[in-house]
Amino acid sequence: MASRTSRLAGSRTGNGPGARGPADDADTPPGSPVARKLTALEAECAALRVALQDADRNRRKLEQIGHEWVTALDALQDPVFIHDGELRVVRANLAYARHAGVDIRDVIGRPYWEMFPRLSGPLPSCARAREHRQSIQELVTLDTGEEFVSRAHPIYDAAGNFLYSIHLLHDVTAQRRAEAENRVLGAALRQAAEAVVVLDAGLQCTYANPAFSRLFGYKRDDIVGRSIAVLQGPGQRDDLQPELVAQRINASGSWQGEAER
């Protein structure tokens, strides 16, 4: 009787000394429910490990893309910022912070029109771009006299919900001033009583003012693109020979001569 009791005790399962569990592969018959469950668990663990590895690679890739995006934006000299539906800055490049005169960390979460460009309210192009769902640009003139072309690009998700707007601000102050100066210069040349001809490096006429046409009888289209040699009359001395004019300009920086018509 004692021997039978010993054999029965040796076959028990549990957590006590000498107990066996389902993880004991040597005692788990192949094809049994326990063995099949172990195989399924091992497959799930392997799939989970692969998924975690893929997620980690994707995370590193996204971090790299984000870093490259920030680096590219910070390399731009033009201010760039992104605002949300409440017109608060969520991203900006270093040029934007520089124009705002603050640290880049101080612009995040602030209404952009309180930072840069400093205005009494949002840019009108913000509302128009969002309303028409297309990129819109406008000229922004600051109190300092600086002028920027602002381009607003609204971004939506797949369901058509507004996410944010990207603004690019291009400084056109120098360009606009040069254009204004050219307009003044052009008006002065057109109204001048003296004949004025502009020549290129090859001494070809690129511009002639109205006084030139009156004095020499050439229409503007008849002289533009032609050499100044055309102004030399029959039997006239060689003051207007292009090669001689070029030599004198190269030697002294200027040329003076006569033309008779």
MIDOSE-1310 file (N, C-alpha, C; in nm, 2 decimals, decimal comma, always signed):
residues 261
masr	+0,08/-0,12/+0,00/+0,00/+0,00/+0,00/+0,09/+0,12/+0,00; +0,20/+0,12/+0,08/+0,29/+0,24/+0,08/+0,35/+0,26/-0,05; +0,38/+0,15/-0,12/+0,45/+0,16/-0,26/+0,35/+0,23/-0,35; +0,23/+0,19/-0,35/+0,13/+0,25/-0,45/+0,11/+0,40/-0,42
tsrl	+0,10/+0,44/-0,29/+0,09/+0,58/-0,25/+0,21/+0,66/-0,31; +0,33/+0,60/-0,30/+0,45/+0,67/-0,35/+0,44/+0,69/-0,50; +0,39/+0,59/-0,57/+0,38/+0,61/-0,72/+0,27/+0,72/-0,75; +0,16/+0,72/-0,68/+0,06/+0,82/-0,71/+0,11/+0,96/-0,68
agsr	+0,19/+0,98/-0,57/+0,24/+1,11/-0,53/+0,34/+1,15/-0,64; +0,42/+1,06/-0,70/+0,52/+1,10/-0,80/+0,46/+1,15/-0,93; +0,33/+1,12/-0,95/+0,27/+1,16/-1,08/+0,19/+1,29/-1,06; +0,19/+1,35/-0,95/+0,11/+1,47/-0,93/+0,17/+1,59/-1,01
tgng	+0,08/+1,69/-1,04/+0,13/+1,81/-1,10/+0,09/+1,92/-1,00; +0,17/+2,03/-1,00/+0,14/+2,14/-0,92/+0,26/+2,22/-0,90; +0,27/+2,30/-0,79/+0,38/+2,39/-0,77/+0,48/+2,34/-0,66; +0,45/+2,23/-0,61/+0,53/+2,18/-0,50/+0,66/+2,11/-0,55
pgar	+0,74/+2,06/-0,46/+0,87/+1,99/-0,50/+0,83/+1,87/-0,58; +0,91/+1,86/-0,69/+0,89/+1,74/-0,78/+0,77/+1,76/-0,87; +0,70/+1,87/-0,87/+0,59/+1,89/-0,96/+0,64/+1,92/-1,10; +0,56/+1,89/-1,20/+0,59/+1,92/-1,34/+0,48/+2,01/-1,40
gpad	+0,52/+2,10/-1,49/+0,43/+2,20/-1,55/+0,42/+2,17/-1,70; +0,33/+2,24/-1,77/+0,31/+2,21/-1,91/+0,43/+2,26/-1,99; +0,52/+2,34/-1,93/+0,64/+2,39/-2,00/+0,75/+2,28/-2,01; +0,73/+2,17/-1,94/+0,83/+2,06/-1,94/+0,82/+1,99/-2,07
dadt	+0,89/+2,03/-2,18/+0,88/+1,98/-2,31/+0,91/+1,83/-2,32; +1,00/+1,78/-2,23/+1,04/+1,64/-2,23/+0,92/+1,55/-2,20; +0,83/+1,61/-2,11/+0,71/+1,53/-2,07/+0,58/+1,56/-2,14; +0,59/+1,66/-2,23/+0,47/+1,70/-2,31/+0,46/+1,63/-2,44
ppgs	+0,36/+1,54/-2,45/+0,35/+1,46/-2,57/+0,33/+1,55/-2,69; +0,40/+1,53/-2,81/+0,38/+1,60/-2,93/+0,23/+1,59/-2,98; +0,18/+1,70/-3,03/+0,04/+1,70/-3,08/-0,07/+1,71/-2,97; -0,03/+1,72/-2,84/-0,12/+1,74/-2,74/-0,17/+1,88/-2,74
pvar	-0,28/+1,91/-2,67/-0,33/+2,05/-2,66/-0,23/+2,14/-2,60; -0,16/+2,10/-2,50/-0,06/+2,18/-2,44/+0,06/+2,21/-2,54; +0,10/+2,11/-2,61/+0,21/+2,13/-2,71/+0,17/+2,23/-2,82; +0,04/+2,22/-2,86/-0,01/+2,31/-2,97/-0,02/+2,45/-2,92
klta	-0,06/+2,46/-2,79/-0,07/+2,60/-2,73/+0,07/+2,66/-2,72; +0,17/+2,58/-2,68/+0,31/+2,63/-2,67/+0,36/+2,68/-2,80; +0,33/+2,60/-2,90/+0,38/+2,63/-3,04/+0,32/+2,76/-3,08; +0,19/+2,78/-3,06/+0,12/+2,90/-3,10/+0,17/+3,02/-3,02
leae	+0,20/+3,00/-2,89/+0,26/+3,11/-2,81/+0,40/+3,15/-2,86; +0,48/+3,05/-2,89/+0,61/+3,08/-2,95/+0,60/+3,16/-3,08; +0,51/+3,12/-3,16/+0,49/+3,20/-3,29/+0,44/+3,34/-3,27; +0,35/+3,36/-3,17/+0,31/+3,49/-3,14/+0,42/+3,58/-3,08
caal	+0,51/+3,52/-3,00/+0,62/+3,59/-2,95/+0,72/+3,63/-3,06; +0,74/+3,54/-3,15/+0,83/+3,57/-3,26/+0,78/+3,68/-3,35; +0,64/+3,68/-3,37/+0,58/+3,78/-3,45/+0,59/+3,92/-3,38; +0,57/+3,91/-3,24/+0,58/+4,04/-3,17/+0,72/+4,09/-3,17
rval	+0,82/+4,01/-3,16/+0,96/+4,06/-3,17/+0,98/+4,13/-3,30; +0,93/+4,07/-3,41/+0,95/+4,13/-3,54/+0,88/+4,26/-3,55; +0,76/+4,27/-3,50/+0,68/+4,39/-3,50/+0,75/+4,50/-3,42; +0,80/+4,46/-3,31/+0,88/+4,56/-3,22/+1,00/+4,61/-3,30
qdad	+1,07/+4,52/-3,36/+1,19/+4,57/-3,44/+1,15/+4,66/-3,55; +1,04/+4,63/-3,62/+0,99/+4,72/-3,73/+0,95/+4,85/-3,68; +0,88/+4,85/-3,56/+0,84/+4,98/-3,50/+0,96/+5,06/-3,46; +1,06/+5,00/-3,41/+1,18/+5,07/-3,37/+1,25/+5,13/-3,49
rnrr	+1,26/+5,05/-3,60/+1,32/+5,10/-3,73/+1,24/+5,22/-3,78; +1,11/+5,21/-3,78/+1,02/+5,32/-3,83/+1,04/+5,44/-3,74; +1,05/+5,42/-3,61/+1,07/+5,53/-3,52/+1,20/+5,61/-3,55; +1,31/+5,53/-3,57/+1,44/+5,59/-3,60/+1,43/+5,67/-3,73
kleq	+1,36/+5,61/-3,83/+1,35/+5,67/-3,96/+1,27/+5,80/-3,95; +1,16/+5,80/-3,87/+1,08/+5,92/-3,85/+1,16/+6,03/-3,78; +1,24/+5,99/-3,68/+1,33/+6,08/-3,61/+1,43/+6,14/-3,71; +1,48/+6,06/-3,80/+1,58/+6,11/-3,90/+1,51/+6,21/-3,99
ighe	+1,39/+6,17/-4,04/+1,32/+6,26/-4,13/+1,29/+6,39/-4,06; +1,25/+6,39/-3,94/+1,22/+6,51/-3,87/+1,34/+6,60/-3,85; +1,45/+6,53/-3,82/+1,58/+6,61/-3,80/+1,62/+6,67/-3,94; +1,61/+6,60/-4,05/+1,64/+6,65/-4,18/+1,55/+6,77/-4,21
wvta	+1,42/+6,75/-4,18/+1,32/+6,86/-4,21/+1,36/+6,99/-4,13; +1,39/+6,97/-4,01/+1,43/+7,09/-3,92/+1,55/+7,15/-3,98; +1,65/+7,07/-4,01/+1,78/+7,12/-4,06/+1,76/+7,20/-4,19; +1,67/+7,14/-4,28/+1,65/+7,21/-4,41/+1,58/+7,34/-4,39
ldal	+1,48/+7,35/-4,30/+1,41/+7,47/-4,28/+1,50/+7,57/-4,21; +1,58/+7,53/-4,12/+1,67/+7,62/-4,05/+1,78/+7,68/-4,15; +1,80/+7,61/-4,25/+1,90/+7,66/-4,35/+1,85/+7,77/-4,44; +1,71/+7,78/-4,44/+1,65/+7,89/-4,52/+1,67/+8,02/-4,45
qdpv	+1,69/+8,13/-4,53/+1,71/+8,26/-4,48/+1,57/+8,33/-4,47; +1,47/+8,28/-4,54/+1,34/+8,33/-4,53/+1,26/+8,27/-4,41; +1,19/+8,36/-4,33/+1,11/+8,30/-4,22/+1,00/+8,20/-4,27; +0,99/+8,09/-4,19/+0,89/+7,99/-4,22/+0,82/+7,95/-4,09
fihd	+0,69/+7,95/-4,08/+0,63/+7,90/-3,96/+0,50/+7,83/-4,00; +0,45/+7,75/-3,90/+0,33/+7,67/-3,92/+0,24/+7,70/-3,80; +0,11/+7,73/-3,83/+0,02/+7,76/-3,72/-0,10/+7,67/-3,72; -0,16/+7,65/-3,61/-0,28/+7,56/-3,60/-0,41/+7,64/-3,63
gelr	-0,52/+7,58/-3,60/-0,65/+7,64/-3,62/-0,67/+7,77/-3,54; -0,60/+7,78/-3,43/-0,61/+7,89/-3,34/-0,51/+8,00/-3,37; -0,44/+7,98/-3,48/-0,34/+8,08/-3,53/-0,22/+8,09/-3,43; -0,19/+7,98/-3,36/-0,07/+7,97/-3,27/+0,04/+7,89/-3,34
vvra	+0,16/+7,94/-3,32/+0,28/+7,88/-3,39/+0,30/+7,74/-3,33; +0,31/+7,64/-3,42/+0,34/+7,51/-3,37/+0,48/+7,46/-3,42; +0,53/+7,53/-3,52/+0,67/+7,50/-3,57/+0,72/+7,63/-3,64; +0,85/+7,65/-3,63/+0,91/+7,77/-3,70/+1,06/+7,74/-3,72
nlay	+1,11/+7,81/-3,82/+1,26/+7,79/-3,84/+1,33/+7,91/-3,77; +1,47/+7,90/-3,77/+1,55/+7,99/-3,70/+1,54/+8,13/-3,75; +1,52/+8,14/-3,88/+1,50/+8,27/-3,95/+1,38/+8,34/-3,89; +1,27/+8,27/-3,87/+1,15/+8,33/-3,81/+1,18/+8,38/-3,67
arha	+1,24/+8,30/-3,59/+1,28/+8,35/-3,45/+1,37/+8,47/-3,46; +1,46/+8,47/-3,55/+1,55/+8,58/-3,57/+1,48/+8,71/-3,60; +1,38/+8,70/-3,69/+1,30/+8,82/-3,73/+1,21/+8,86/-3,61; +1,17/+8,77/-3,54/+1,08/+8,80/-3,42/+1,16/+8,86/-3,31
gvdi	+1,29/+8,83/-3,31/+1,38/+8,89/-3,21/+1,37/+8,81/-3,08; +1,33/+8,68/-3,08/+1,33/+8,60/-2,96/+1,39/+8,46/-2,99; +1,40/+8,39/-2,88/+1,45/+8,25/-2,89/+1,35/+8,17/-2,96; +1,39/+8,07/-3,03/+1,30/+7,98/-3,11/+1,19/+7,92/-3,01
rdvi	+1,23/+7,89/-2,89/+1,14/+7,82/-2,80/+1,03/+7,91/-2,75; +1,05/+8,04/-2,76/+0,96/+8,14/-2,71/+0,85/+8,17/-2,81; +0,86/+8,12/-2,94/+0,75/+8,15/-3,03/+0,65/+8,04/-3,04; +0,68/+7,92/-2,99/+0,59/+7,81/-2,99/+0,47/+7,83/-2,90
grpy	+0,35/+7,82/-2,96/+0,23/+7,83/-2,88/+0,18/+7,98/-2,87; +0,25/+8,07/-2,93/+0,21/+8,21/-2,94/+0,14/+8,24/-3,06; +0,04/+8,33/-3,06/-0,03/+8,38/-3,19/+0,08/+8,44/-3,28; +0,09/+8,39/-3,40/+0,20/+8,44/-3,49/+0,20/+8,59/-3,51
wemf	+0,08/+8,65/-3,52/+0,08/+8,79/-3,55/+0,13/+8,88/-3,43; +0,15/+8,81/-3,31/+0,21/+8,88/-3,20/+0,36/+8,87/-3,20; +0,41/+8,78/-3,29/+0,55/+8,75/-3,29/+0,62/+8,81/-3,42; +0,58/+8,76/-3,54/+0,63/+8,81/-3,66/+0,54/+8,75/-3,78
prls	+0,50/+8,83/-3,87/+0,51/+8,98/-3,87/+0,42/+9,04/-3,76; +0,47/+9,14/-3,69/+0,39/+9,20/-3,58/+0,28/+9,29/-3,64; +0,16/+9,25/-3,62/+0,04/+9,31/-3,68/-0,07/+9,33/-3,57; -0,17/+9,40/-3,61/-0,28/+9,42/-3,52/-0,38/+9,29/-3,51
gplp	-0,35/+9,20/-3,61/-0,44/+9,08/-3,62/-0,38/+8,99/-3,72; -0,45/+8,87/-3,74/-0,40/+8,78/-3,84/-0,39/+8,84/-3,98; -0,31/+8,78/-4,06/-0,30/+8,82/-4,20/-0,43/+8,78/-4,27; -0,49/+8,87/-4,36/-0,61/+8,83/-4,43/-0,60/+8,71/-4,52
scar	-0,48/+8,68/-4,56/-0,46/+8,56/-4,65/-0,48/+8,43/-4,57; -0,47/+8,43/-4,44/-0,50/+8,31/-4,36/-0,64/+8,27/-4,38; -0,73/+8,36/-4,36/-0,87/+8,32/-4,37/-0,91/+8,29/-4,52; -0,86/+8,36/-4,61/-0,89/+8,34/-4,75/-0,83/+8,20/-4,80
areh	-0,71/+8,17/-4,76/-0,65/+8,04/-4,80/-0,73/+7,93/-4,74; -0,78/+7,94/-4,62/-0,85/+7,84/-4,55/-0,99/+7,83/-4,62; -1,05/+7,94/-4,65/-1,19/+7,94/-4,71/-1,19/+7,88/-4,85; -1,09/+7,92/-4,93/-1,08/+7,87/-5,06/-1,00/+7,74/-5,08
rqsi	-0,94/+7,70/-4,97/-0,87/+7,57/-4,97/-0,76/+7,57/-5,08; -0,68/+7,68/-5,09/-0,58/+7,69/-5,18/-0,47/+7,79/-5,13; -0,35/+7,79/-5,19/-0,25/+7,87/-5,15/-0,27/+8,02/-5,19; -0,25/+8,11/-5,11/-0,27/+8,25/-5,14/-0,15/+8,33/-5,09
qelv	-0,12/+8,43/-5,16/-0,01/+8,52/-5,12/-0,05/+8,67/-5,11; +0,02/+8,74/-5,03/-0,01/+8,88/-5,01/+0,11/+8,96/-4,98; +0,11/+9,09/-5,00/+0,23/+9,17/-4,97/+0,20/+9,23/-4,83; +0,30/+9,21/-4,74/+0,29/+9,26/-4,60/+0,40/+9,37/-4,59
tldt	+0,35/+9,49/-4,55/+0,44/+9,60/-4,52/+0,44/+9,63/-4,37; +0,56/+9,63/-4,31/+0,57/+9,65/-4,17/+0,60/+9,80/-4,14; +0,58/+9,83/-4,01/+0,61/+9,97/-3,97/+0,75/+10,01/-3,99; +0,84/+9,92/-4,00/+0,98/+9,95/-4,02/+1,01/+9,98/-4,17
geef	+0,91/+9,96/-4,26/+0,93/+9,99/-4,40/+0,97/+9,86/-4,47; +1,00/+9,75/-4,40/+1,03/+9,62/-4,47/+0,90/+9,57/-4,53; +0,93/+9,50/-4,64/+0,81/+9,44/-4,71/+0,84/+9,29/-4,74; +0,74/+9,21/-4,71/+0,75/+9,07/-4,73/+0,63/+9,02/-4,81
vsra	+0,66/+8,92/-4,90/+0,55/+8,85/-4,96/+0,52/+8,72/-4,88; +0,40/+8,71/-4,83/+0,36/+8,60/-4,75/+0,28/+8,50/-4,83; +0,32/+8,38/-4,83/+0,25/+8,27/-4,90/+0,19/+8,17/-4,79; +0,06/+8,16/-4,79/-0,01/+8,08/-4,70/-0,06/+7,95/-4,77
hpiy	-0,02/+7,83/-4,71/-0,06/+7,70/-4,77/-0,14/+7,62/-4,67; -0,27/+7,61/-4,68/-0,35/+7,53/-4,58/-0,33/+7,38/-4,61; -0,33/+7,31/-4,50/-0,31/+7,16/-4,50/-0,43/+7,10/-4,44; -0,48/+6,99/-4,51/-0,60/+6,92/-4,46/-0,57/+6,77/-4,45
daag	-0,64/+6,70/-4,37/-0,63/+6,56/-4,36/-0,71/+6,49/-4,47; -0,71/+6,36/-4,47/-0,78/+6,28/-4,57/-0,93/+6,30/-4,57; -0,98/+6,34/-4,45/-1,12/+6,36/-4,44/-1,16/+6,50/-4,47; -1,07/+6,59/-4,50/-1,09/+6,72/-4,54/-1,09/+6,82/-4,42
nfly	-1,05/+6,77/-4,30/-1,04/+6,86/-4,19/-0,92/+6,94/-4,19; -0,93/+7,07/-4,15/-0,81/+7,16/-4,15/-0,71/+7,11/-4,04; -0,59/+7,11/-4,07/-0,48/+7,07/-3,97/-0,40/+7,19/-3,93; -0,34/+7,26/-4,03/-0,26/+7,37/-4,00/-0,23/+7,44/-4,13
sihl	-0,16/+7,56/-4,12/-0,12/+7,63/-4,24/+0,03/+7,66/-4,23; +0,09/+7,65/-4,34/+0,24/+7,68/-4,36/+0,25/+7,82/-4,42; +0,33/+7,90/-4,36/+0,35/+8,04/-4,41/+0,50/+8,05/-4,45; +0,53/+8,10/-4,57/+0,66/+8,13/-4,61/+0,66/+8,28/-4,63
lhdv	+0,76/+8,35/-4,57/+0,77/+8,50/-4,58/+0,90/+8,53/-4,66; +0,89/+8,59/-4,77/+1,01/+8,63/-4,85/+1,03/+8,78/-4,85; +1,15/+8,82/-4,81/+1,18/+8,96/-4,79/+1,21/+9,02/-4,93; +1,12/+9,11/-4,97/+1,13/+9,18/-5,10/+1,16/+9,32/-5,08
taqr	+1,21/+9,36/-4,97/+1,23/+9,50/-4,94/+1,33/+9,56/-5,04; +1,45/+9,50/-5,06/+1,55/+9,55/-5,15/+1,50/+9,55/-5,29; +1,43/+9,44/-5,33/+1,37/+9,43/-5,47/+1,27/+9,55/-5,49; +1,19/+9,57/-5,40/+1,08/+9,67/-5,42/+1,15/+9,81/-5,42
raea	+1,25/+9,84/-5,34/+1,32/+9,96/-5,35/+1,39/+9,98/-5,48; +1,45/+9,88/-5,53/+1,52/+9,89/-5,66/+1,42/+9,91/-5,77; +1,30/+9,85/-5,76/+1,20/+9,87/-5,86/+1,15/+10,02/-5,86; +1,14/+10,07/-5,74/+1,10/+10,21/-5,72/+1,20/+10,30/-5,78
enrv	+1,33/+10,28/-5,75/+1,43/+10,36/-5,80/+1,44/+10,35/-5,96; +1,42/+10,23/-6,01/+1,42/+10,22/-6,16/+1,30/+10,29/-6,22; +1,19/+10,30/-6,15/+1,08/+10,37/-6,20/+1,11/+10,52/-6,21; +1,17/+10,57/-6,10/+1,21/+10,71/-6,10/+1,31/+10,74/-6,20
lgaa	+1,41/+10,65/-6,21/+1,52/+10,67/-6,32/+1,46/+10,67/-6,46; +1,37/+10,57/-6,48/+1,31/+10,56/-6,61/+1,23/+10,69/-6,65; +1,15/+10,74/-6,55/+1,08/+10,86/-6,57/+1,17/+10,98/-6,60; +1,28/+10,99/-6,53/+1,38/+11,10/-6,55/+1,44/+11,09/-6,69
lrqa	+1,47/+10,97/-6,74/+1,53/+10,95/-6,87/+1,43/+10,98/-6,98; +1,31/+10,94/-6,96/+1,20/+10,97/-7,06/+1,18/+11,12/-7,07; +1,19/+11,19/-6,96/+1,16/+11,33/-6,96/+1,28/+11,42/-6,99; +1,40/+11,36/-6,99/+1,52/+11,44/-7,02/+1,52/+11,51/-7,15
aeav	+1,57/+11,63/-7,16/+1,58/+11,70/-7,29/+1,70/+11,65/-7,37; +1,80/+11,59/-7,30/+1,92/+11,54/-7,37/+1,90/+11,40/-7,42; +1,97/+11,37/-7,53/+1,96/+11,23/-7,58/+2,04/+11,14/-7,49; +1,98/+11,02/-7,45/+2,05/+10,93/-7,37/+2,04/+10,79/-7,44
vvld	+2,15/+10,72/-7,45/+2,16/+10,59/-7,50/+2,23/+10,50/-7,40; +2,18/+10,38/-7,38/+2,24/+10,28/-7,29/+2,30/+10,17/-7,37; +2,43/+10,14/-7,35/+2,49/+10,04/-7,43/+2,53/+9,92/-7,34; +2,54/+9,80/-7,40/+2,58/+9,69/-7,33/+2,74/+9,67/-7,34
aglq	+2,79/+9,56/-7,29/+2,94/+9,54/-7,30/+2,99/+9,53/-7,44; +2,90/+9,49/-7,54/+2,94/+9,49/-7,68/+2,92/+9,61/-7,75; +2,88/+9,72/-7,68/+2,85/+9,85/-7,74/+2,73/+9,85/-7,83; +2,64/+9,76/-7,80/+2,51/+9,75/-7,87/+2,41/+9,83/-7,79
ctya	+2,33/+9,91/-7,85/+2,23/+9,99/-7,79/+2,12/+9,90/-7,72; +2,09/+9,93/-7,60/+1,98/+9,85/-7,53/+1,87/+9,95/-7,49; +1,89/+10,08/-7,49/+1,79/+10,17/-7,46/+1,82/+10,31/-7,52; +1,72/+10,37/-7,56/+1,73/+10,51/-7,61/+1,60/+10,59/-7,57
npaf	+1,63/+10,71/-7,51/+1,51/+10,78/-7,46/+1,45/+10,86/-7,57; +1,33/+10,92/-7,55/+1,25/+10,99/-7,65/+1,33/+11,11/-7,71; +1,42/+11,17/-7,62/+1,49/+11,29/-7,68/+1,59/+11,24/-7,78; +1,64/+11,12/-7,77/+1,73/+11,07/-7,87/+1,66/+11,05/-8,01
srlf	+1,54/+11,00/-8,00/+1,46/+10,98/-8,12/+1,43/+11,12/-8,19; +1,40/+11,22/-8,11/+1,38/+11,35/-8,16/+1,50/+11,41/-8,23; +1,62/+11,40/-8,16/+1,74/+11,46/-8,21/+1,80/+11,39/-8,33; +1,79/+11,26/-8,33/+1,86/+11,18/-8,43/+1,77/+11,12/-8,53
gykr	+1,64/+11,12/-8,51/+1,54/+11,08/-8,61/+1,52/+10,93/-8,61; +1,59/+10,86/-8,52/+1,57/+10,71/-8,51/+1,45/+10,68/-8,42; +1,37/+10,58/-8,46/+1,27/+10,53/-8,37/+1,34/+10,43/-8,27; +1,28/+10,42/-8,16/+1,35/+10,33/-8,06/+1,38/+10,19/-8,11
ddiv	+1,28/+10,13/-8,18/+1,30/+10,00/-8,23/+1,40/+9,99/-8,34; +1,43/+10,10/-8,40/+1,53/+10,11/-8,51/+1,68/+10,11/-8,45; +1,70/+10,16/-8,33/+1,83/+10,17/-8,28/+1,86/+10,06/-8,17; +1,77/+10,01/-8,10/+1,79/+9,91/-8,00/+1,84/+9,78/-8,06
grsi	+1,95/+9,73/-8,01/+2,01/+9,61/-8,07/+2,11/+9,63/-8,17; +2,14/+9,76/-8,21/+2,24/+9,79/-8,31/+2,36/+9,86/-8,25; +2,47/+9,85/-8,32/+2,59/+9,91/-8,28/+2,59/+10,06/-8,28; +2,67/+10,13/-8,20/+2,67/+10,27/-8,20/+2,73/+10,32/-8,33
avlq	+2,80/+10,24/-8,40/+2,86/+10,28/-8,53/+2,75/+10,33/-8,63; +2,63/+10,30/-8,60/+2,52/+10,34/-8,69/+2,50/+10,49/-8,68; +2,55/+10,55/-8,57/+2,54/+10,70/-8,55/+2,64/+10,77/-8,63; +2,74/+10,71/-8,68/+2,85/+10,77/-8,75/+2,80/+10,81/-8,89
gpgq	+2,80/+10,94/-8,92/+2,76/+10,99/-9,05/+2,86/+10,97/-9,16; +2,82/+10,98/-9,28/+2,92/+10,97/-9,40/+3,03/+11,07/-9,38; +3,15/+11,03/-9,40/+3,27/+11,12/-9,39/+3,30/+11,17/-9,26; +3,23/+11,12/-9,15/+3,26/+11,16/-9,02/+3,38/+11,09/-8,96
rddl	+3,46/+11,16/-8,88/+3,58/+11,10/-8,82/+3,54/+10,98/-8,73; +3,64/+10,91/-8,70/+3,61/+10,78/-8,64/+3,58/+10,78/-8,49; +3,52/+10,88/-8,44/+3,49/+10,88/-8,29/+3,40/+10,77/-8,25; +3,31/+10,73/-8,34/+3,21/+10,63/-8,30/+3,24/+10,49/-8,34
qpel	+3,37/+10,46/-8,39/+3,40/+10,33/-8,42/+3,40/+10,24/-8,29; +3,32/+10,14/-8,29/+3,31/+10,06/-8,16/+3,44/+10,02/-8,10; +3,54/+9,97/-8,18/+3,66/+9,93/-8,12/+3,74/+10,04/-8,05; +3,73/+10,16/-8,11/+3,80/+10,28/-8,05/+3,73/+10,32/-7,92
vaqr	+3,60/+10,32/-7,93/+3,52/+10,36/-7,81/+3,55/+10,26/-7,70; +3,56/+10,13/-7,73/+3,59/+10,03/-7,63/+3,73/+10,05/-7,57; +3,82/+10,08/-7,65/+3,96/+10,11/-7,61/+3,97/+10,23/-7,51; +3,90/+10,33/-7,54/+3,90/+10,45/-7,46/+3,83/+10,43/-7,32
inas	+3,72/+10,35/-7,33/+3,65/+10,32/-7,21/+3,73/+10,23/-7,12; +3,80/+10,13/-7,17/+3,88/+10,04/-7,09/+4,00/+10,12/-7,04; +4,05/+10,22/-7,11/+4,17/+10,29/-7,07/+4,14/+10,39/-6,96; +4,03/+10,47/-6,98/+4,00/+10,58/-6,89/+3,87/+10,57/-6,81
gswq	+3,79/+10,47/-6,85/+3,66/+10,45/-6,78/+3,55/+10,54/-6,84; +3,58/+10,62/-6,94/+3,48/+10,70/-7,01/+3,51/+10,73/-7,15; +3,42/+10,78/-7,23/+3,44/+10,81/-7,37/+3,37/+10,94/-7,40; +3,43/+11,03/-7,48/+3,36/+11,15/-7,52/+3,39/+11,17/-7,67
geae	+3,29/+11,20/-7,74/+3,31/+11,22/-7,89/+3,19/+11,30/-7,94; +3,18/+11,30/-8,07/+3,08/+11,37/-8,14/+3,01/+11,28/-8,24; +2,88/+11,31/-8,26/+2,80/+11,24/-8,35/+2,72/+11,35/-8,43; +2,72/+11,34/-8,56/+2,65/+11,44/-8,64/+2,54/+11,36/-8,72
r	+2,42/+11,42/-8,72/+2,31/+11,36/-8,80/+2,24/+11,47/-8,87
